[in-house]
C-alpha cells in the first residue's frame, strides 16, 4: 500500500494590509508499518520526557495538542532545548526523528497534552 497518511495544511493571515496564505492540501505519506499510539499526558511545570510511544517501533508523524484553555507548553528535542511553543488550545504536526526523546514543559500550571505518534 501507499499514501496511508494524509496531511492537509492551510494557513491564512489577515492583519491590516498584510495578507498571505499557505496551502498544502492532501499531501500524502507512506506508512511502512500499521499502527500508532495516542495518549493524553499531564505535563507539569518541571520538564518531562516522553521516551516510549507504546507499541510504536519506529516513530513517524507526531501530533501534539495543548488541551489547556489558559497556559502554554514548551516542546523540544533535548532537555531545556525548546523550539516549539503550544499556546492554549494550539496544536503542532511534525515528523519525529526515530529514537529521539520528546521533552515537554508547562509554563505556569500543568497542562493536559494530546500526544499522537504514528508508525513511520
C-alpha contacts under 8 A as a table, 3 or more apart, distances in Angstrom:
res1	aa1	res2	aa2	distance
1	X	4	X	7.35
1	X	30	X	7.85
2	X	29	X	7.37
2	X	30	X	5.06
2	X	31	X	7.20
3	X	6	X	7.03
3	X	28	X	5.04
3	X	29	X	4.77
3	X	30	X	4.56
3	X	31	X	7.23
4	X	28	X	7.05
4	X	29	X	6.31
4	X	30	X	5.46
4	X	31	X	5.88
5	X	28	X	5.49
5	X	29	X	5.12
5	X	30	X	6.32
5	X	31	X	6.79
6	X	26	X	5.65
6	X	27	X	5.58
6	X	28	X	4.38
6	X	29	X	6.43
7	X	25	X	7.10
7	X	26	X	5.67
7	X	27	X	5.36
7	X	28	X	6.36
8	X	23	X	7.86
8	X	24	X	5.83
8	X	25	X	4.39
8	X	26	X	4.95
8	X	27	X	6.28
9	X	22	X	7.70
9	X	23	X	5.76
9	X	24	X	5.13
9	X	25	X	5.89
10	X	21	X	7.36
10	X	22	X	5.73
10	X	23	X	4.58
10	X	24	X	6.48
10	X	25	X	7.32
11	X	21	X	5.36
11	X	22	X	5.13
11	X	23	X	6.54
12	X	19	X	7.70
12	X	20	X	5.99
12	X	21	X	4.34
12	X	22	X	6.64
13	X	18	X	7.28
13	X	19	X	5.47
13	X	20	X	5.18
13	X	21	X	6.05
14	X	17	X	7.46
14	X	18	X	5.89
14	X	19	X	4.74
14	X	20	X	6.88
15	X	18	X	5.13
15	X	19	X	6.53
16	X	19	X	7.69
24	X	27	X	6.41
30	X	120	X	7.77
31	X	34	X	6.68
31	X	119	X	6.57
31	X	120	X	5.24
32	X	119	X	7.37
32	X	120	X	5.90
33	X	119	X	5.97
33	X	120	X	6.64
34	X	119	X	6.40
35	X	56	X	6.91
35	X	118	X	6.20
35	X	119	X	5.55
36	X	55	X	7.49
36	X	56	X	5.88
36	X	116	X	7.19
36	X	117	X	5.54
36	X	118	X	4.08
36	X	119	X	5.38
37	X	53	X	5.89
37	X	54	X	5.90
37	X	55	X	7.11
37	X	56	X	6.57
37	X	115	X	7.99
37	X	116	X	5.65
37	X	117	X	5.26
37	X	118	X	6.41
38	X	114	X	7.27
38	X	115	X	5.65
38	X	116	X	4.21
38	X	117	X	6.41
39	X	114	X	5.86
39	X	115	X	5.39
39	X	116	X	6.51
40	X	112	X	6.28
40	X	113	X	5.46
40	X	114	X	4.39
40	X	115	X	6.09
41	X	112	X	5.52
41	X	113	X	5.22
41	X	114	X	6.33
41	X	115	X	7.07
42	X	110	X	6.61
42	X	111	X	5.76
42	X	112	X	4.49
42	X	113	X	6.43
43	X	47	X	7.99
43	X	48	X	6.83
43	X	104	X	6.85
43	X	105	X	6.18
43	X	106	X	5.94
43	X	110	X	5.36
43	X	111	X	5.27
43	X	112	X	6.01
43	X	113	X	6.87
44	X	47	X	7.05
44	X	48	X	7.36
44	X	105	X	6.13
44	X	106	X	5.37
44	X	109	X	6.66
44	X	110	X	4.16
44	X	111	X	6.59
45	X	105	X	5.49
45	X	106	X	4.62
45	X	107	X	5.78
45	X	108	X	6.51
45	X	109	X	6.10
45	X	110	X	5.87
46	X	105	X	5.92
46	X	106	X	7.30
47	X	79	X	7.64
47	X	80	X	7.73
47	X	103	X	6.65
47	X	104	X	5.74
47	X	105	X	4.57
47	X	106	X	7.72
48	X	103	X	5.62
48	X	104	X	5.36
48	X	105	X	6.19
49	X	101	X	6.49
49	X	102	X	5.61
49	X	103	X	4.44
49	X	104	X	6.40
50	X	53	X	7.59
50	X	101	X	6.05
50	X	102	X	5.22
50	X	103	X	6.34
50	X	104	X	7.94
51	X	100	X	7.56
51	X	101	X	5.00
51	X	102	X	6.58
53	X	56	X	5.69
53	X	59	X	7.94
53	X	117	X	6.91
56	X	59	X	6.35
56	X	117	X	7.71
56	X	118	X	7.15
56	X	119	X	5.62
57	X	119	X	6.88
58	X	98	X	5.63
58	X	99	X	7.37
58	X	119	X	5.65
58	X	120	X	5.65
59	X	96	X	6.05
59	X	97	X	6.91
59	X	98	X	4.88
59	X	99	X	7.11
59	X	117	X	6.59
59	X	118	X	6.34
59	X	119	X	5.26
59	X	120	X	5.44
60	X	95	X	5.42
60	X	96	X	5.42
60	X	97	X	7.29
60	X	98	X	6.91
60	X	117	X	6.61
60	X	118	X	5.35
60	X	119	X	5.15
60	X	120	X	3.84
61	X	93	X	7.11
61	X	94	X	5.73
61	X	95	X	4.22
61	X	96	X	6.00
61	X	117	X	5.79
61	X	118	X	5.30
61	X	119	X	7.30
61	X	120	X	6.81
62	X	93	X	5.67
62	X	94	X	5.43
62	X	95	X	5.74
62	X	96	X	6.33
62	X	115	X	7.19
62	X	116	X	5.60
62	X	117	X	4.48
62	X	118	X	6.46
63	X	91	X	7.15
63	X	92	X	5.83
63	X	93	X	4.59
63	X	94	X	6.78
63	X	114	X	7.67
63	X	115	X	5.92
63	X	116	X	5.04
63	X	117	X	6.49
64	X	91	X	5.38
64	X	92	X	5.32
64	X	93	X	6.55
64	X	113	X	6.66
64	X	114	X	5.53
64	X	115	X	4.87
64	X	116	X	6.55
65	X	86	X	7.57
65	X	89	X	6.60
65	X	90	X	5.83
65	X	91	X	4.10
65	X	92	X	6.59
65	X	113	X	5.53
65	X	114	X	5.03
65	X	115	X	6.89
66	X	72	X	7.37
66	X	73	X	7.02
66	X	86	X	6.24
66	X	87	X	7.08
66	X	88	X	5.90
66	X	89	X	4.99
66	X	90	X	5.61
66	X	91	X	6.22
66	X	111	X	7.05
66	X	112	X	6.40
66	X	113	X	4.61
66	X	114	X	6.53
67	X	88	X	6.83
67	X	89	X	5.26
67	X	90	X	7.84
67	X	111	X	6.90
67	X	112	X	5.40
67	X	113	X	5.48
67	X	114	X	6.91
68	X	71	X	6.13
68	X	72	X	7.61
68	X	88	X	5.30
68	X	89	X	5.97
68	X	111	X	5.41
68	X	112	X	6.09
68	X	113	X	7.62
69	X	88	X	4.92
69	X	89	X	5.94
70	X	87	X	7.89
70	X	88	X	5.23
71	X	87	X	6.49
71	X	88	X	5.37
71	X	106	X	7.27
71	X	107	X	6.53
71	X	108	X	6.35
71	X	109	X	6.71
71	X	111	X	7.03
72	X	85	X	6.85
72	X	86	X	5.45
72	X	87	X	4.22
72	X	88	X	5.33
72	X	106	X	6.06
72	X	107	X	5.75
72	X	108	X	7.69
72	X	111	X	7.71
73	X	85	X	5.84
73	X	86	X	5.16
73	X	87	X	6.52
73	X	88	X	7.98
73	X	104	X	6.69
73	X	105	X	5.55
73	X	106	X	4.31
73	X	107	X	5.87
73	X	111	X	7.30
74	X	82	X	5.89
74	X	83	X	7.39
74	X	84	X	5.82
74	X	85	X	4.66
74	X	86	X	6.35
74	X	104	X	5.52
74	X	105	X	5.18
74	X	106	X	6.27
74	X	107	X	7.26
75	X	82	X	5.12
75	X	83	X	6.21
75	X	84	X	4.94
75	X	85	X	6.23
75	X	86	X	7.75
75	X	102	X	7.23
75	X	103	X	5.63
75	X	104	X	4.55
75	X	105	X	6.71
76	X	79	X	7.28
76	X	80	X	7.37
76	X	81	X	5.39
76	X	82	X	4.00
76	X	83	X	5.31
76	X	84	X	6.29
76	X	102	X	6.25
76	X	103	X	5.24
76	X	104	X	6.61
77	X	81	X	6.54
77	X	82	X	7.11
77	X	83	X	7.99
77	X	100	X	7.04
77	X	101	X	6.24
77	X	102	X	5.35
77	X	103	X	6.05
78	X	81	X	5.22
78	X	82	X	7.50
78	X	101	X	7.03
78	X	102	X	7.09
78	X	103	X	6.27
79	X	82	X	7.81
79	X	103	X	6.37
80	X	103	X	8.00
82	X	85	X	7.67
82	X	103	X	7.91
86	X	89	X	7.58
86	X	90	X	5.33
86	X	91	X	6.35
86	X	92	X	7.49
87	X	90	X	5.40
96	X	100	X	7.29
97	X	100	X	5.63
106	X	109	X	6.16
106	X	110	X	5.52
106	X	111	X	6.11
107	X	110	X	7.62
